Amino acid sequence: MKNNIILLLIVGLFTGINSIQGQSLKDFLNSDAVKKAVSTVVDSKVTAENLQGTWNYLKPACELESDDLLKGAGGSVISSQLEKKMQDICSKAGITEGKFSYTFSADSTFSNTLPKGTPLNGTYSYNPETQVVTLQYAIGKKLTVTTLEGKISRSGDNINLLFNADKLMKLLSLVSSITNSTTLKAVNQLAGQYDEVMLGFELKK
């Protein structure tokens, strides 16, 4: 995917810059314009340093990773349905702007601020190459560890924290009491019909 984006950027620059007409292809590919474009694509990944800080809930997020879904006309419809149901779920769970956030610290600890009650704390590890964050929640007085894996992706200046449907349901069961709601069951059933559907939150620093 990254290679395709870089190729499209190169083609776009090649066709849009008249000054390169007298240049060889080799000179053009070594030009500062192309290097900057390629660097922009490579730098689109979230680094460990970028992840550190407090990220506040903005809205639900959905990502369809299946090529068949992305190519099909129904992909946007599926995404829209899931995000709408997620909006309903988040509202019922009290997950709204200003009431739900993650703080990732440099010492590999994190805090998950909840709509009600004491924040959940734990440790995390992040692989910037795979963009996978592993959250280890310490739950209860006995500090029972619940581990969840999520995917971090950039959304402009914001990030998306995305989970497989079953992992998201597990997270919501930790932060709310709506596990048995019909809405929660509906989104789980809908997401389960498709491969590689990621659901979660768009977060703003």
C-alpha positions as CSV (number, residue, x, y, z in Angstrom):
1,M,0.0,0.0,0.0
2,K,2.8,2.4,1.0
3,N,4.6,1.7,-2.3
4,N,1.5,2.5,-4.3
5,I,1.0,5.8,-2.5
6,I,4.6,6.8,-3.1
7,L,4.2,5.8,-6.8
8,L,1.1,8.0,-7.1
9,L,2.8,10.9,-5.5
10,I,5.7,10.6,-7.9
11,V,3.4,10.4,-10.9
12,G,1.5,13.4,-9.6
13,L,4.6,15.4,-9.1
14,F,6.0,14.4,-12.5
15,T,2.8,15.5,-14.3
16,G,2.3,18.7,-12.2
17,I,5.8,20.3,-12.3
18,N,6.6,21.9,-15.6
19,S,10.2,22.6,-14.6
20,I,11.2,19.0,-14.8
21,Q,10.7,18.7,-18.5
22,G,14.3,19.1,-19.2
23,Q,15.4,16.7,-16.5
24,S,16.2,13.1,-16.7
25,L,14.0,10.7,-14.8
26,K,17.0,9.8,-12.6
27,D,17.5,13.5,-11.7
28,F,13.8,13.9,-11.0
29,L,13.6,10.9,-8.7
30,N,16.6,12.3,-6.7
31,S,15.0,15.8,-6.5
32,D,14.0,17.4,-3.2
33,A,10.4,17.4,-4.1
34,V,10.2,13.7,-4.5
35,K,12.3,13.0,-1.4
36,K,9.9,15.3,0.6
37,A,6.8,13.5,-0.7
38,V,8.3,10.1,0.1
39,S,9.3,11.3,3.5
40,T,5.8,12.5,4.2
41,V,4.3,9.0,3.5
42,V,7.0,7.3,5.6
43,D,6.5,9.7,8.5
44,S,2.7,9.1,8.5
45,K,3.3,6.3,11.0
46,V,2.9,7.2,14.6
47,T,6.1,6.9,16.5
48,A,6.5,5.9,20.2
49,E,7.4,9.6,21.0
50,N,4.3,10.8,19.1
51,L,2.1,8.4,21.1
52,Q,3.2,9.8,24.4
53,G,0.8,12.3,26.0
54,T,-2.9,12.6,26.7
55,W,-5.4,11.7,24.0
56,N,-9.0,12.6,24.4
57,Y,-12.0,10.9,22.8
58,L,-13.4,12.7,19.8
59,K,-15.7,10.2,18.0
60,P,-16.0,6.5,17.0
61,A,-13.7,5.2,14.3
62,C,-14.0,2.2,11.9
63,E,-11.5,0.7,9.5
64,L,-12.1,-2.0,6.9
65,E,-8.9,-3.8,6.1
66,S,-10.3,-6.4,3.7
67,D,-9.5,-5.7,0.1
68,D,-12.9,-7.1,-1.0
69,L,-14.7,-4.7,1.2
70,L,-12.6,-1.7,0.3
71,K,-13.1,-2.3,-3.4
72,G,-16.8,-3.0,-3.1
73,A,-19.4,-0.2,-3.2
74,G,-20.8,-1.5,0.1
75,G,-17.7,-0.7,2.0
76,S,-18.7,2.9,2.9
77,V,-22.2,1.7,3.8
78,I,-20.8,-0.9,6.2
79,S,-18.4,1.6,7.7
80,S,-21.2,4.1,8.1
81,Q,-23.5,1.6,9.8
82,L,-20.8,0.5,12.2
83,E,-19.8,4.0,13.2
84,K,-23.4,4.9,13.8
85,K,-23.9,1.9,16.1
86,M,-20.6,2.7,17.8
87,Q,-21.8,6.3,18.4
88,D,-24.9,4.9,20.1
89,I,-22.8,2.4,22.2
90,C,-20.3,5.1,23.2
91,S,-23.1,7.5,24.2
92,K,-24.8,4.8,26.4
93,A,-21.5,4.0,28.0
94,G,-20.9,7.7,28.7
95,I,-17.9,7.8,26.4
96,T,-18.1,11.4,25.1
97,E,-15.7,14.3,24.5
98,G,-14.0,15.3,27.7
99,K,-15.0,12.2,29.6
100,F,-12.8,9.4,28.1
101,S,-9.1,9.6,27.4
102,Y,-5.8,7.7,27.4
103,T,-2.5,9.1,28.8
104,F,0.6,7.3,27.6
105,S,3.7,8.0,29.6
106,A,7.4,7.6,28.7
107,D,7.9,4.9,31.4
108,S,5.5,2.5,29.6
109,T,2.6,3.1,31.9
110,F,-0.8,4.4,30.9
111,S,-4.0,5.7,32.4
112,N,-7.5,5.3,30.9
113,T,-9.8,8.0,32.2
114,L,-13.4,6.8,32.4
115,P,-16.8,8.5,32.3
116,K,-17.4,7.5,35.9
117,G,-15.2,6.1,38.6
118,T,-11.5,5.7,39.1
119,P,-9.3,5.7,36.0
120,L,-7.9,2.3,34.9
121,N,-4.2,2.0,34.9
122,G,-1.6,-0.4,33.5
123,T,1.4,-0.8,31.3
124,Y,1.8,-0.7,27.6
125,S,4.2,-1.6,24.8
126,Y,4.1,-0.1,21.3
127,N,5.6,-1.4,18.1
128,P,5.9,1.6,15.7
129,E,6.6,-0.7,12.7
130,T,3.4,-2.8,13.1
131,Q,1.5,0.1,14.7
132,V,0.3,-2.3,17.4
133,V,-0.1,-1.2,21.0
134,T,-0.5,-3.8,23.8
135,L,-2.4,-2.6,26.8
136,Q,-2.1,-4.5,30.0
137,Y,-4.9,-3.3,32.4
138,A,-4.4,-3.9,36.1
139,I,-7.9,-4.6,37.4
140,G,-9.1,-4.8,41.0
141,K,-7.3,-5.0,44.3
142,K,-5.5,-8.2,43.2
143,L,-4.3,-6.4,40.1
144,T,-5.6,-9.0,37.7
145,V,-4.1,-8.3,34.3
146,T,-6.3,-8.0,31.3
147,T,-4.4,-7.7,28.0
148,L,-5.8,-6.0,24.9
149,E,-4.1,-5.3,21.6
150,G,-5.0,-2.4,19.4
151,K,-3.9,-0.8,16.2
152,I,-2.7,2.9,16.1
153,S,-3.2,4.8,12.9
154,R,-2.9,8.5,12.1
155,S,-6.0,10.5,11.2
156,G,-4.6,13.9,10.3
157,D,-3.4,15.4,13.6
158,N,-5.4,12.9,15.5
159,I,-4.9,9.1,16.0
160,N,-7.3,6.2,15.7
161,L,-7.1,3.5,18.4
162,L,-8.7,0.4,16.8
163,F,-9.5,-3.1,18.0
164,N,-10.9,-6.3,16.6
165,A,-14.6,-6.4,17.5
166,D,-14.3,-9.0,20.2
167,K,-11.4,-7.0,21.9
168,L,-13.5,-3.8,21.7
169,M,-16.4,-5.6,23.4
170,K,-14.0,-6.7,26.1
171,L,-12.8,-3.1,26.6
172,L,-16.3,-1.8,26.8
173,S,-17.2,-4.4,29.4
174,L,-14.3,-3.0,31.5
175,V,-15.4,0.6,31.3
176,S,-19.2,0.3,31.4
177,S,-22.2,-1.8,32.4
178,I,-23.8,-2.1,29.0
179,T,-22.3,-5.4,28.0
180,N,-25.7,-7.1,27.7
181,S,-27.3,-4.2,25.8
182,T,-29.0,-5.1,22.4
183,T,-27.0,-2.3,20.8
184,L,-23.7,-3.8,21.8
185,K,-24.8,-7.2,20.6
186,A,-25.9,-5.7,17.3
187,V,-22.6,-4.1,16.5
188,N,-20.8,-7.3,17.5
189,Q,-22.9,-9.3,15.2
190,L,-22.6,-6.9,12.4
191,A,-18.8,-6.7,12.7
192,G,-18.6,-10.5,13.0
193,Q,-20.0,-10.9,9.5
194,Y,-16.8,-9.4,7.9
195,D,-13.1,-10.2,8.1
196,E,-10.6,-7.6,9.3
197,V,-13.0,-5.0,10.6
198,M,-11.5,-2.7,13.2
199,L,-13.6,-0.6,15.6
200,G,-12.5,2.0,18.1
201,F,-12.0,5.6,18.8
202,E,-10.6,8.7,17.2
203,L,-8.5,10.5,19.8
204,K,-7.3,14.1,19.8
205,K,-4.2,15.3,21.7
